[in-house]
Amino acid sequence: MLGAGLLAQAQPEKVIFDTDCAFFSDDGAALVMLLQRPRQVEMLGLTVVPGNLWPRQGAEYMFHILRLMKRPETPLHLGAQAPLLHSPSMAQRENRQWGPIEYMGAFAANPAKVDPPFGGKFSGLTPARQHAVDFLIETIVRSPGQVTLLALGPMTNLAIALRLRPDLEAKIRRLVFMGGAVHVRNYDSRAAEFNFWFDPEAAQAVLRSAIPQKTMFGLDICNRAQIRKTHFDQIVAVKTPITELFREDMGNRNPGFLKKPGAQTYIWDCLAAGYLLDPSFVTKRETAYLDVNTVFGKDYGAVTLLDRSLAPQATPVEVMLDLDFARYFALYKTLLTTSLSREGGF
């Protein structure tokens, strides 16, 4: 009996990686972190949602990272092609009337345009034929109570899945997500964090759901995970294809450390990914029933407290508030600078 218990504990966590993608940081770096730990995480597949990028562009960047990590066989499924209701024209009105909005994500891009990843060559990989929503439903139903969903972008794919199959809520092991803000505001002083703002209706559907465990990495904790050039330098000092991509993105793009050494940025999605590997870096948290403002206006997408009479089945959200950043950065640095071993990883 003891041996069986130890074996069960040693099994990797089954994870679906739901992402709005990026050139590299922050979604791509989160993917690298999890792929570096195959003994802890079994990557069931990637599901792509619009947010930072439109899905076709985002998929190409993720494929590039999968190739660098020697995991091109990992299935990638395209999902929703747009938020449930939010649209570029709505975002433009928000920007004029209640802005300025400093970051518009995919709303500022052409959905038909796809650029090659770093290096100038397309990956040559193609998405799986199965739609991301169908993949989510099928995978969770096949392994009830065993699948963790790591949601790093807007909640569109998950919200659609829950609408198609309400019974899915109880079958998800846990949801760990980056999004929202409870006690703080966005960096441009708006109430809504980007992922929730991009698709408020989807975020509301998920927060009102009965998923047994919901763990939130919002701006409350992310604002405390600040990256400066000294951190950047430690990672790029190690020369690997991954750190080269990291250098290009954070060095020449955002925040541009190579041109602006006094710049700073934050860790967002990678905090949620790191939590699956070492939750001990979180030092403060609280639990609350949460909702999302879906009234079109200056607070569209902001987190509010839930009126539980509107969703009596809703489960609470565990909100992460603070961290031991030195402990977290040691993990982050190690996973981004160590070459992957396909035979075992760490």
C-alpha positions as CSV (number, residue, x, y, z in Angstrom):
1,M,0.0,0.0,0.0
2,L,2.8,2.4,0.9
3,G,4.6,1.7,-2.4
4,A,1.4,2.4,-4.4
5,G,0.9,5.7,-2.6
6,L,4.5,6.8,-3.4
7,L,4.0,5.8,-7.0
8,A,0.8,7.9,-7.2
9,Q,2.6,10.9,-5.8
10,A,5.3,10.5,-8.4
11,Q,3.0,10.7,-11.3
12,P,3.3,13.9,-13.3
13,E,0.4,16.3,-13.3
14,K,-1.7,16.2,-16.5
15,V,-1.8,19.7,-17.9
16,I,-3.6,21.4,-20.8
17,F,-1.8,24.7,-21.7
18,D,-4.4,27.2,-22.8
19,T,-2.5,30.2,-24.2
20,D,-2.9,33.5,-26.1
21,C,0.8,33.0,-27.1
22,A,3.6,35.6,-27.6
23,F,6.8,36.1,-29.5
24,F,8.4,34.4,-26.4
25,S,7.8,36.0,-23.1
26,D,5.5,35.5,-21.3
27,D,3.6,32.5,-22.7
28,G,6.5,31.0,-24.5
29,A,8.7,31.2,-21.4
30,A,6.0,29.5,-19.4
31,L,5.8,26.7,-21.9
32,V,9.6,26.2,-21.7
33,M,9.4,26.0,-17.9
34,L,6.9,23.2,-17.9
35,L,8.5,21.3,-20.7
36,Q,11.7,21.3,-18.7
37,R,10.0,19.3,-15.9
38,P,8.5,16.2,-17.6
39,R,8.7,14.3,-14.2
40,Q,6.3,16.9,-12.8
41,V,4.2,17.9,-15.8
42,E,2.7,15.7,-18.5
43,M,1.9,18.2,-21.3
44,L,-1.3,16.9,-22.9
45,G,-1.5,19.7,-25.5
46,L,-1.7,23.4,-26.2
47,T,-4.9,25.2,-26.9
48,V,-4.7,28.6,-28.6
49,V,-7.0,31.5,-27.9
50,P,-6.9,35.1,-29.1
51,G,-5.5,37.7,-26.8
52,N,-1.9,38.9,-27.2
53,L,-2.1,37.7,-30.8
54,W,-4.6,36.3,-33.2
55,P,-4.4,32.5,-33.2
56,R,-2.6,31.8,-36.5
57,Q,0.3,34.1,-35.5
58,G,0.4,32.8,-32.0
59,A,0.5,29.2,-33.1
60,E,3.5,29.9,-35.3
61,Y,5.4,31.3,-32.4
62,M,4.5,28.4,-30.1
63,F,5.5,25.9,-32.8
64,H,9.0,27.6,-32.9
65,I,9.4,27.1,-29.2
66,L,8.2,23.4,-29.4
67,R,10.9,22.8,-32.0
68,L,13.6,24.5,-29.9
69,M,12.5,22.3,-27.0
70,K,12.6,19.1,-29.2
71,R,8.9,18.6,-28.7
72,P,7.3,19.2,-32.1
73,E,5.0,16.2,-31.6
74,T,3.1,18.1,-28.8
75,P,-0.4,18.7,-30.2
76,L,-1.5,22.3,-30.7
77,H,-5.2,23.0,-31.2
78,L,-6.6,26.3,-32.5
79,G,-9.6,27.4,-30.6
80,A,-11.9,30.5,-30.7
81,Q,-11.0,33.0,-33.3
82,A,-12.4,36.0,-31.4
83,P,-13.7,36.9,-28.0
84,L,-17.4,36.1,-27.2
85,L,-18.5,39.7,-27.6
86,H,-15.6,42.1,-27.4
87,S,-14.3,43.4,-30.7
88,P,-11.7,45.8,-32.2
89,S,-14.3,48.4,-32.9
90,M,-15.5,48.3,-29.2
91,A,-11.8,48.5,-28.1
92,Q,-11.3,51.6,-30.3
93,R,-14.3,53.3,-28.7
94,E,-13.0,52.4,-25.2
95,N,-9.7,53.9,-26.1
96,R,-11.2,57.2,-27.3
97,Q,-13.8,57.5,-24.6
98,W,-12.2,56.1,-21.5
99,G,-8.5,55.5,-22.5
100,P,-5.8,55.7,-23.4
101,I,-5.4,52.0,-23.5
102,E,-1.6,51.3,-23.7
103,Y,-1.8,47.7,-24.8
104,M,-4.5,46.5,-27.2
105,G,-3.1,43.0,-27.9
106,A,-4.5,41.3,-31.0
107,F,-7.1,44.1,-31.4
108,A,-4.3,46.2,-32.9
109,A,-3.1,43.5,-35.3
110,N,-4.2,42.1,-38.7
111,P,-5.6,38.6,-38.1
112,A,-4.7,37.6,-41.6
113,K,-1.0,38.5,-41.3
114,V,1.4,35.8,-40.0
115,D,5.1,36.6,-39.6
116,P,7.8,33.9,-39.2
117,P,9.3,33.4,-35.8
118,F,12.7,34.5,-34.7
119,G,15.3,33.5,-37.3
120,G,13.0,34.2,-40.2
121,K,11.9,30.7,-41.1
122,F,8.4,29.2,-40.6
123,S,8.2,26.1,-38.4
124,G,6.6,23.9,-41.0
125,L,4.3,22.5,-38.3
126,T,0.5,22.6,-38.6
127,P,-2.2,22.6,-35.9
128,A,-4.1,19.5,-35.0
129,R,-7.4,19.1,-36.9
130,Q,-9.5,18.9,-33.7
131,H,-10.8,22.2,-32.5
132,A,-9.4,23.3,-29.1
133,V,-12.8,23.3,-27.4
134,D,-13.5,19.7,-28.5
135,F,-10.0,18.8,-27.3
136,L,-10.7,20.3,-23.9
137,I,-14.0,18.5,-23.6
138,E,-12.7,15.1,-24.8
139,T,-9.5,15.2,-22.7
140,I,-11.2,16.2,-19.5
141,V,-14.1,13.7,-19.9
142,R,-11.6,10.9,-20.6
143,S,-9.7,11.6,-17.4
144,P,-12.2,13.1,-14.9
145,G,-10.7,14.8,-11.9
146,Q,-7.2,14.4,-13.3
147,V,-6.6,17.3,-15.7
148,T,-5.3,20.7,-14.7
149,L,-6.0,23.6,-17.0
150,L,-3.4,26.3,-17.0
151,A,-5.1,29.3,-18.6
152,L,-2.6,32.0,-19.6
153,G,-4.8,34.2,-21.8
154,P,-8.5,35.2,-22.1
155,M,-10.9,32.5,-21.0
156,T,-12.8,32.1,-24.3
157,N,-12.0,28.5,-25.1
158,L,-12.9,27.3,-21.6
159,A,-16.1,29.4,-21.4
160,I,-17.3,27.9,-24.7
161,A,-16.5,24.4,-23.4
162,L,-18.4,25.0,-20.2
163,R,-21.4,26.2,-22.1
164,L,-21.4,23.2,-24.4
165,R,-20.8,20.8,-21.5
166,P,-21.9,22.2,-18.1
167,D,-21.0,18.9,-16.5
168,L,-17.3,19.6,-17.4
169,E,-17.0,22.0,-14.4
170,A,-16.9,19.2,-11.8
171,K,-14.6,17.1,-14.0
172,I,-11.7,19.6,-14.1
173,R,-9.1,18.8,-11.4
174,R,-8.1,22.5,-11.0
175,L,-7.8,25.7,-12.9
176,V,-4.7,27.8,-12.5
177,F,-4.9,31.1,-14.4
178,M,-3.2,34.4,-15.0
179,G,-5.7,37.2,-15.2
180,G,-7.7,39.8,-13.3
181,A,-6.8,42.2,-10.5
182,V,-8.5,42.4,-7.1
183,H,-6.8,45.1,-5.0
184,V,-4.7,46.9,-7.6
185,R,-5.3,48.5,-11.0
186,N,-3.6,47.9,-14.4
187,Y,-0.4,49.7,-15.3
188,D,-2.3,52.2,-17.4
189,S,-4.6,53.0,-14.4
190,R,-7.6,51.1,-15.7
191,A,-9.5,48.8,-13.4
192,A,-9.3,45.8,-15.8
193,E,-6.3,43.5,-16.4
194,F,-5.7,42.7,-20.0
195,N,-6.7,39.0,-20.2
196,F,-10.1,39.7,-18.4
197,W,-10.6,42.9,-20.5
198,F,-10.0,41.1,-23.8
199,D,-13.0,38.8,-23.1
200,P,-14.9,39.8,-20.0
201,E,-17.9,37.6,-20.7
202,A,-15.7,34.5,-20.9
203,A,-13.9,35.4,-17.6
204,Q,-17.3,35.9,-15.9
205,A,-18.6,32.5,-17.1
206,V,-15.5,30.8,-15.7
207,L,-15.5,32.6,-12.3
208,R,-19.2,31.8,-11.9
209,S,-18.6,28.1,-12.6
210,A,-18.3,25.2,-10.1
211,I,-14.7,24.2,-11.1
212,P,-13.5,22.7,-7.8
213,Q,-10.3,24.7,-7.5
214,K,-9.6,28.1,-9.1
215,T,-6.2,29.6,-8.4
216,M,-5.7,33.2,-9.6
217,F,-2.4,34.9,-10.5
218,G,-3.6,38.4,-11.1
219,L,-1.9,41.7,-11.0
220,D,-1.9,41.7,-7.2
221,I,1.0,39.2,-7.2
222,C,2.4,39.9,-10.7
223,N,3.1,43.5,-9.9
224,R,5.4,42.2,-7.2
225,A,7.5,40.1,-9.6
226,Q,9.5,42.8,-11.3
227,I,12.2,42.1,-13.8
228,R,15.1,44.5,-14.2
229,K,18.2,44.4,-16.4
230,T,20.2,42.7,-13.7
231,H,17.8,39.7,-13.9
232,F,17.9,39.9,-17.7
233,D,21.7,39.8,-17.7
234,Q,21.9,36.7,-15.6
235,I,19.7,34.7,-18.1
236,V,21.3,35.9,-21.3
237,A,24.8,35.2,-19.9
238,V,24.1,31.6,-20.6
239,K,24.0,30.9,-24.3
240,T,21.3,28.5,-25.6
241,P,18.7,28.8,-28.3
242,I,16.1,29.6,-25.6
243,T,18.2,32.4,-24.0
244,E,18.8,33.8,-27.5
245,L,15.1,34.1,-28.0
246,F,14.7,35.6,-24.5
247,R,17.4,38.1,-25.4
248,E,15.8,39.1,-28.6
249,D,12.4,39.5,-27.0
250,M,13.2,41.3,-23.7
251,G,16.3,42.9,-25.1
252,N,15.1,44.4,-28.3
253,R,11.3,44.3,-28.0
254,N,9.6,44.7,-24.7
255,P,10.9,46.3,-22.5
256,G,14.0,46.7,-24.6
257,F,16.8,46.2,-21.9
258,L,19.5,46.4,-24.6
259,K,18.4,49.9,-25.5
260,K,17.0,51.0,-22.2
261,P,19.0,49.5,-19.4
262,G,16.8,51.4,-16.8
263,A,13.6,49.7,-18.1
264,Q,11.6,47.2,-16.1
265,T,8.9,44.7,-16.8
266,Y,7.0,42.0,-14.8
267,I,6.5,38.3,-14.8
268,W,2.9,37.3,-15.4
269,D,2.1,33.9,-17.0
270,C,5.3,32.4,-15.8
271,L,4.2,32.8,-12.2
272,A,1.2,30.6,-12.8
273,A,3.4,28.1,-14.6
274,G,5.9,28.1,-11.8
275,Y,3.2,27.4,-9.3
276,L,2.6,24.0,-10.8
277,L,6.3,23.2,-10.2
278,D,7.0,24.8,-6.8
279,P,3.9,26.4,-5.1
280,S,6.1,27.3,-2.0
281,F,7.2,30.7,-3.5
282,V,3.7,32.1,-2.8
283,T,3.7,33.8,0.6
284,K,0.3,35.4,0.8
285,R,-3.1,34.5,-0.5
286,E,-6.8,35.0,0.2
287,T,-10.0,33.4,-0.9
288,A,-13.1,35.2,-2.3
289,Y,-16.1,34.7,-4.5
290,L,-15.4,36.8,-7.6
291,D,-17.2,38.1,-10.6
292,V,-16.4,40.3,-13.7
293,N,-18.0,43.5,-14.8
294,T,-19.5,42.9,-18.2
295,V,-21.1,46.3,-18.6
296,F,-19.5,48.1,-21.5
297,G,-17.8,51.2,-20.0
298,K,-14.6,52.3,-18.3
299,D,-14.6,49.3,-16.0
300,Y,-15.4,46.7,-18.6
301,G,-13.6,43.5,-17.5
302,A,-12.8,44.6,-14.0
303,V,-13.0,42.1,-11.1
304,T,-15.9,42.5,-8.7
305,L,-17.2,40.6,-5.7
306,L,-19.8,38.0,-6.7
307,D,-23.5,38.3,-5.7
308,R,-23.8,34.7,-4.9
309,S,-27.5,34.7,-5.6
310,L,-26.6,35.1,-9.3
311,A,-24.4,32.0,-9.3
312,P,-25.1,29.9,-6.2
313,Q,-23.1,27.0,-7.6
314,A,-19.9,29.1,-8.0
315,T,-16.8,28.0,-6.1
316,P,-14.4,30.5,-4.5
317,V,-11.2,31.7,-6.1
318,E,-7.9,31.5,-4.3
319,V,-6.2,34.8,-5.1
320,M,-2.4,34.9,-4.9
321,L,-1.2,38.2,-3.4
322,D,2.6,38.1,-2.7
323,L,5.7,35.9,-3.2
324,D,9.3,35.2,-2.3
325,F,10.7,36.7,-5.5
326,A,14.2,35.5,-4.9
327,R,13.0,31.9,-4.6
328,Y,10.8,32.2,-7.6
329,F,13.5,33.8,-9.8
330,A,16.0,31.0,-8.9
331,L,13.4,28.6,-10.4
332,Y,12.7,30.8,-13.4
333,K,16.4,31.3,-14.2
334,T,17.3,27.6,-13.9
335,L,14.5,26.5,-16.2
336,L,15.2,29.1,-18.9
337,T,19.0,28.5,-18.9
338,T,19.4,24.8,-18.6
339,S,19.4,22.6,-21.7
340,L,16.6,20.2,-21.9
341,S,17.2,16.5,-21.5
342,R,14.6,14.5,-23.5
343,E,15.5,11.4,-21.5
344,G,14.5,12.7,-18.2
345,G,14.6,16.5,-17.7
346,F,15.0,17.6,-14.1
